[in-house]
Amino acid sequence: MENEAGALSRVAGLFSARGYNIESLSVAPTEDPTLSRMTVVTTGSDEVIEQITKQLNKLIEVVKLVDLSNGDHIERELMLVKVRAVGEDREEMKRLTDIFRGSIIDVTDKTYTIELTGPSSKLDAFQQAIERSLVLETVRTGASGLGRGERILKA
């Protein structure tokens, strides 16, 4: 989509006006500074997804729309989670972070801040593996994705 003020709000407005939910949203400029790539994750029946696609294509700012789920693609999300890490919980948090191939990026006497990247399902699994009582704060970026191999999205 065009990298201009108000473009994001028009997309979000389209979803809210029709009662569709955005599960995840990620936007950033591309290699062409006049364009941004927006990755939207939503759910719905085939008819709902088709309607969303048609409505998005009507927006002037939308240059090209691709449903990544229609082919092989790579999807990643970033999560930062701050956990209580005192006593034996410290070693358990370190062990779980290693199992999920995460990194402890900040350490205090009482907390770890852990960084994990991967598909949403991996981050969900990590959250289920740690005790809720140990989680102090969590933030997730939302999904970003690209087609695999030679598949390239060009305007």
Buried (B, 14 or more C-beta within 10 A) or exposed (E): BBBEEEBBEBBEEBBEEEEBEBEBBBBEEEEEEEBBBBBBBBEEEEEBBEBBEEBBEEBEBBBEBEEBEEEEBEBBBBBBBBBBBEEEBBEBBBEBBEEBEBEBEEEEEEBBBBBBBBBBEBBBBBBEEBEEEBEBEEEBBBBBBBBEEEEEEEE
